[in-house]
Amino acid sequence: MPKNYILRLSGSQKKELIRFMRSTKDKEEYRRASAVKQKMEGISYRNIARNVGINYCNVYDWINNYRKYGIDGITNKRMNAGRKPVISTDKNKEMVKDIILNKSPKIFGYLKNTWSIDYWLHIFPHNWK
C-alpha cells in the first residue's frame, strides 16, 4: 500500500474505534487504536510509528490486522499469559498495606503526594475486601 494510504472507515466504525479508545485500560491496545485513528487521518506509517514510539513495520501490521478483523485485530489476545503468581494473598495484602502506609504515589510515577481511597480504587479497580 502507498505511504499516503488513508484508512477509510464508516461512521459506525469510527464511533466503535473512539469508544474502544475511551474504554480500554490496556496501554498497548490504546496505542494500536491510536495508530489506526492516525492512519484514518492520512498520517504516514513512519510518522505514526514516531508518534507512538515503535517501528513502522509494527504500525503496518496493526493497520492490516484492523482492516482484516476490526477491533478484534488490535486487542490483546493473551488474557492469562505469563507465569502463575508466587506471592500469597496474605503477602499481597501486607505489600499493599506497606505501600499505602510508607510510600508516596510519586515513587510509582503518579502525580499525587498522598494516597486516598478514591485514588487507590481509581488506579486499582478490584474488589478489595
N, C-alpha and C positions, 0 to 999 in steps of 0.2 A: 504494500500500500504506500502511496506517496506520503511524504513528510507532512504535507499540509492537509491530509485527510481529516475531514470533520466527521465525528461520530454523530449520526442523525438519530435522535430519539423522539418517540411520540410524546405527547403531553402526559400520558399516564406513566410512561417510563421515566420521564423527568421527575414527576412527583414521587414515584417509587424510590428513585435514587436519592432524592433530597430527604425523604422520610427515613430511608435507611441510614444516611449520614447522621441524621439527628438522633436516631435511636441506638446505633451501635455503641458499645462500650469498649470495643476492641480497636486499638490504635492502628493495627495493620489493616483491618477491614476499612477503617475510615480513610487511610492513605490510598487504598485501592479505589474506593469510591470517589475520592477527590481527584485521582488521576483520570477516571472515567469522565467526571464532570469537566475537567480541564480539556480533555480531548473533544468533548461535545462543544466546547467553546472555540475549538480550532487551534489550540496550542500544540506545537510540535512535540514529538516524543522526547526529544533531548531536553527541551525546556521543562516539560512535565517532570522528567527524571531529576533535573536540577531542583525544581520546586519541592519535590517530596523526598529528595536525598537518596536516590537509588540509581542503579544502572538503567539506561533507557531500554535495554532488552527486556527487563522485567516489566516495564511500563507496557511495552508492546504485548507481552504475554497477558497482562492483566486486562488490556483492552480487548484482545481476542477472546479471552475467557468470558468477559462480559457480553460480547457480541454473540457468542455461542450459547451461553447458559443464563444470561441475565444476572440478577443479584446473586444467584447461587454460584456463579462463576467467580465471584470476588469474596465470598465468605470463607472463613476458616473452617476446614473440614475436621481438624484434629481437636475434638472436644475433650477427650480424655487421654491425650498424649502425655508421654513422659512417665517417669517412674512414680511409684506409689509413695506418698509421704511417709517419712520415717519418724516424724515428731508426733508424739501422742497428743490427744485432745487436751489433756491436762497441761502438758508442756506448752501447747499453743496458748492456752488461757493465761498461763504465767508470763509468757513472752508478751502478749498483748497488754497485760497489766503493767509490766515493766516499761513498755513503750509509752503508754499513756501517762504514767506517773513520773518517769525520769527522762524522757527525751522530747525534744521540740519537733514539731512537724517540719521545720526548716531543714533538719538533718536529712529528711526523706524527700526533699525537693518541693515541699508545699510552701505557700506564701504566708501562712498563718504562724503566729508565735506560740499559740497555745492550742491544745485540743479542746473541742467541745463535743457534746454528744451528737448534736446535729451534724457537725462537720465530720465526725468519725463515721456516722451512719451514711452520710453522703458518699464518702470515699469507699467504705466497705458495706454495701447494702445487703448484708447477710442477716439471717435471723440469729441474733446474739441472745443467748439465754444463760 
